[in-house]
């Protein structure tokens, strides 16, 4: 069991490395398993997930892991959930379905591959205030301006 898994992983590494050594063809219609770290290098277009507003409001973070099947053309055919917070899963799946990969080859022919993908949802950033705290003094009624504020209008 372990030897066959290692053999398939080694074959996938050789194919994806561009060596294209002849390998036995996979069963018709079955995607070739490829490690996540290898397939990550073949990603041509990554669409970032849209953080769900309610999850952002509640500061829900984490990683969603998906099992992904990629066609011989490099398009994502299937994205199924392995793990992740339920409120983040839909956004991760919608983003990954738009990703595009370089096609993988086995024995000189493009093949579908199956891999896992990790989509991270980092903690949302705190919005920065645009106005600074007033620094008015008794002799000076104008507070200092924050550099993000619009400049005062010019009178002519």
Buried (B, 14 or more C-beta within 10 A) or exposed (E): EEEEEEEBBEBBBBBBEEEBEEBEEBEEEEBBBBEEEBBBEBBEEBEEBEBBEEBBEEEBBBBBBBEBBBBBEBBBBBBEBEEBBEBBBBBBBEBBBEBBBBBBBBBEEBBBBBBBBBBEBEEBEEEEEEEEEEEEEEEEEEEEEEEEEEEEEEEE
